[in-house]
Amino acid sequence: MASAEVMKSVKARLDAFWSRTMIVYPNDTFETPADASPYLEVQYPVANETTVSIGAPGANVQREDGVIRLVLHIERGVGTITGAEWLDELRHHFRQKDFGPVRTYQASPPVLDDRNDNGNYWSMSSAILYDADFLG
């Protein structure tokens, strides 16, 4: 899982611009909408830390790198164009950006296959590579 500073920065960025759907953050209290209303889920499936500099106590750089995964859940049976456009908008807001300690890089397009079918929902996701530097 990502560090607290990374999660706070991602939350602040999403809360500032994303209003198309409800946003579900890790460990939020949430019940899947009975009416199949769309929602966005934020996940942090991979995070690692590497020491970048040594020899300056309190000022050594620790670099966290990982993945921010945005999963857009849309109603099943309504096609993929609108969902793909929304996911492209999300990808645009996170591709090659600096916010807080976070630097993002590429944002993958969604994969469309049998894994997208999720009950009442069609789920599409993007994986965004990031890193963040911290002093320690």
C-alpha positions as CSV (number, residue, x, y, z in Angstrom):
1,M,0.0,0.0,0.0
2,A,1.1,3.6,-0.6
3,S,2.3,5.9,2.1
4,A,-0.1,8.2,3.9
5,E,1.4,11.3,2.1
6,V,0.8,9.7,-1.3
7,M,-2.7,8.7,-0.5
8,K,-3.5,12.1,0.9
9,S,-2.1,13.8,-2.3
10,V,-4.1,11.5,-4.6
11,K,-7.3,12.1,-2.6
12,A,-6.8,15.8,-2.7
13,R,-6.3,15.7,-6.5
14,L,-9.3,13.6,-7.2
15,D,-11.6,15.5,-4.8
16,A,-10.6,18.7,-6.6
17,F,-11.6,17.7,-10.1
18,W,-13.6,14.5,-10.2
19,S,-17.4,14.9,-9.8
20,R,-18.8,12.5,-12.3
21,T,-19.1,9.7,-9.8
22,M,-18.8,8.8,-6.1
23,I,-15.2,8.0,-5.2
24,V,-14.4,5.0,-3.0
25,Y,-11.0,5.2,-1.2
26,P,-9.4,2.2,0.5
27,N,-11.2,1.0,3.6
28,D,-14.2,3.4,3.1
29,T,-17.5,2.3,4.3
30,F,-19.3,1.6,1.1
31,E,-22.2,-0.4,-0.3
32,T,-22.5,-1.1,-4.0
33,P,-25.4,1.0,-5.3
34,A,-28.5,-1.1,-6.0
35,D,-29.4,1.1,-9.0
36,A,-25.9,0.4,-10.6
37,S,-24.9,4.0,-10.4
38,P,-21.3,4.4,-11.6
39,Y,-18.5,4.9,-9.0
40,L,-14.7,5.2,-9.0
41,E,-12.5,3.0,-6.8
42,V,-9.0,3.9,-5.8
43,Q,-6.4,1.2,-5.1
44,Y,-2.7,1.0,-4.3
45,P,-1.8,-2.6,-5.3
46,V,2.0,-2.1,-5.4
47,A,4.5,0.2,-3.5
48,N,8.2,-0.1,-2.7
49,E,10.8,2.1,-1.1
50,T,14.4,2.5,-2.1
51,T,17.2,4.5,-0.4
52,V,18.4,7.0,-2.9
53,S,21.1,8.8,-0.9
54,I,23.1,7.9,2.2
55,G,25.4,9.9,4.6
56,A,23.3,12.9,5.5
57,P,21.3,11.9,8.6
58,G,17.8,13.4,8.5
59,A,18.3,14.5,4.8
60,N,18.7,11.2,3.1
61,V,16.3,10.6,0.2
62,Q,13.9,7.7,0.4
63,R,12.0,7.1,-2.9
64,E,8.7,5.3,-2.9
65,D,7.5,4.0,-6.2
66,G,4.3,2.1,-7.0
67,V,1.0,2.1,-8.8
68,I,-2.2,4.1,-8.3
69,R,-5.0,2.0,-9.7
70,L,-8.2,3.7,-10.7
71,V,-11.2,1.4,-11.3
72,L,-14.2,2.9,-12.9
73,H,-17.4,0.8,-12.4
74,I,-20.2,1.6,-14.9
75,E,-23.6,0.0,-15.5
76,R,-23.3,-3.3,-17.4
77,G,-25.0,-3.3,-20.8
78,V,-24.6,0.4,-21.6
79,G,-21.5,0.1,-23.9
80,T,-18.0,1.2,-23.2
81,I,-17.6,4.5,-24.9
82,T,-18.7,6.8,-22.1
83,G,-16.7,4.8,-19.5
84,A,-13.7,4.9,-21.7
85,E,-14.0,8.7,-22.2
86,W,-14.3,9.1,-18.4
87,L,-11.3,6.9,-17.8
88,D,-9.4,8.9,-20.4
89,E,-10.2,12.0,-18.5
90,L,-8.9,10.5,-15.3
91,R,-5.8,9.3,-17.1
92,H,-5.2,12.8,-18.4
93,H,-5.4,14.3,-14.9
94,F,-2.8,11.8,-13.6
95,R,-0.5,11.4,-16.6
96,Q,3.0,13.1,-16.0
97,K,1.9,15.3,-13.2
98,D,3.5,16.6,-10.0
99,F,1.3,17.1,-6.9
100,G,2.4,17.1,-3.3
101,P,5.4,14.7,-3.1
102,V,4.0,12.6,-6.0
103,R,5.3,12.4,-9.6
104,T,3.2,10.4,-12.0
105,Y,4.3,8.9,-15.3
106,Q,2.3,6.8,-17.8
107,A,-1.3,5.8,-17.2
108,S,-2.4,2.6,-18.9
109,P,-5.5,2.3,-21.1
110,P,-8.1,-0.1,-19.9
111,V,-8.0,-3.8,-20.9
112,L,-11.3,-5.0,-22.3
113,D,-11.9,-8.8,-21.8
114,D,-14.0,-11.2,-19.7
115,R,-12.6,-9.7,-16.4
116,N,-14.5,-6.5,-17.0
117,D,-17.9,-8.1,-16.4
118,N,-18.6,-7.7,-12.6
119,G,-22.2,-8.4,-11.7
120,N,-24.3,-5.3,-12.4
121,Y,-21.1,-3.5,-13.4
122,W,-18.6,-3.3,-16.2
123,S,-15.3,-2.4,-14.6
124,M,-12.4,-0.7,-16.4
125,S,-9.2,0.3,-14.8
126,S,-6.0,2.3,-15.4
127,A,-2.7,1.7,-13.6
128,I,-0.7,4.9,-13.1
129,L,3.0,4.6,-12.2
130,Y,4.2,7.1,-9.6
131,D,7.2,7.9,-7.3
132,A,7.5,10.2,-4.3
133,D,10.6,11.3,-2.5
134,F,10.8,11.7,1.3
135,L,13.6,12.8,3.6
136,G,14.7,10.5,6.4
